[in-house]
Amino acid sequence: MKKYKNILIFLSLFIFNFLLTYFSVVNNDLIWNYGFSYNFANGLKMYTDYNMVITPLFPTIFGLIMKLLGKNIVVFYLSFAIVPTTIYYLIYKYYKKCLIEVILIASFIISPNYNILCLLFLFILFVLEDKKYNDYIIGIVLGLIFLTKSPTGLLTLASLYYYKDIKKIIKRFIGFLIPNIIYIIYFIINGSLFDYINYAFGSLFDFATKNVRSTFGIIIFIISIVLLLVLFKKYKDIKILYILFFQTMSYPIFNLLHILLSLTPVVFYLVYKIKNPFILKYKKILITFIVCPIVATVLTVTNRNLVPGINLLKGKLIEEKYLIDAKRLYEELDGYDDTYFVIYEAYYNKFLYNYPINKYDLLLDGNMGYNGSKNVIKYFKTLKKGTKFVLYVNHEGGQVPNDIYDFIEKNYNLTKVFDKYAIYEK
């Protein structure tokens, strides 16, 4: 009977997570994460054929699933729903008293992306540590979290907690190396090792310096660090060290999404240690707030003009503006051949009209490797005459690269301006 109960709970959580994410509004981050996996499913070489700043595990996992089950975005949503479902199920099974609070905060940030996969690995580490599991296995999980998002590699330092047992630390380090060595061999074989190092790590120099930071987010970040240090001094628990290093998840953007993500395990641990009988008695009231993410999703959807997507985005509601903009660009350019988009929506435009992605479709600071803008400009100089470039009329700043805009505007011919776009031709 217990077995069927667990299956029912897992299926209920899966349906909850799928519906919550599927009916949320599509944004650029979602399209990029889907695109990375889609590209891998199509046999493109990561970093060499298309650029991304993240380490390779997320697109590998979901790219392989999409290769087997289909490349439509609905398959991507269905397969990803397993990630938050597993997070909640682990908490239900091992830390039941914290389930309500984690669902409450995490439901606002659950979206198909690599950050949530990192969160899953974090909770797996909690369980492995409490079960005093094999150190090699713990090391492998640490390697996988690094291969999901490189700054989280700092979680490996939490193993210094066992500084009196050097053999234990060495075993974990060996485990950490195993998945990383496998990927290094893979990249050597397909000739992408230099591109992997350049984009996944060299890009971080630009990404860290050219992203907008929230002052409020930085304050929350500092408070979290101080709180965790106080908690560690009191409890001497390795889980606190993992959570402490997990705070790098919010760096360098410090927006609401990343702050809530990094705070999720903090809230988990605070509830995990709460002994106050008054709070324990009335905390079940929080169950009512689990509907908040659902209500927020409904309100977001009803307040935006959403329409069914086409081609690769078929089966998903997207904001109508993306379809309108893509159609206008497609008509004004007479197709997207020999065209480069120096805008945020390049993936949208290509997916909506079934054009293949290349490594110059994410020309944003922090996504172009070390000294990326200089290398892109050098590449542009090799292109044939007649090549077109799509820019914003009013440069919005942010991650859109100023130096590339300046180069194109000074050296190429402005041929057309319409809506928010300017078209230049070499």
Secondary structure, DSSP 4 states (H G I P E B T S, - for coil): -HHHHHHHHHHHHHHHHHHHHHTSPP-HHHHHHHHHHHHHHTTPPBTTTB--SS-SHHHHHHHHHHHHH--SHHHHHHHHTHHHHHHHHHHHHH-GGGHHHHHHHHTTT--SSHHHHHHHHHHHHHHHHHTT--HHHHHHHHHHHHTT-GGGGGGGGGGGGGTT-HHHHHHHHHHHHHHHHHHHHHHHHTT-HHHHHIIIIITHHHHHHSS---HHHHHHHHHHHHHHHHHHHHH--HHHHHHHHHGGGGTTT--HHHHHHHHHHHHHHHHHH---HHHHHHGGGGGGGGHHHHHHHHHHHHTS-EEE--GGGTTSEEEHHHHHHHHHHHHHHTSSTTEEE-STTHHHHHHHTTPPP-TTS--STTSS-TTHHHHHHHHHTTSPTT-EEEEESS---TTS-HHHHHHHHHHSEEEEEETTEEEEE-
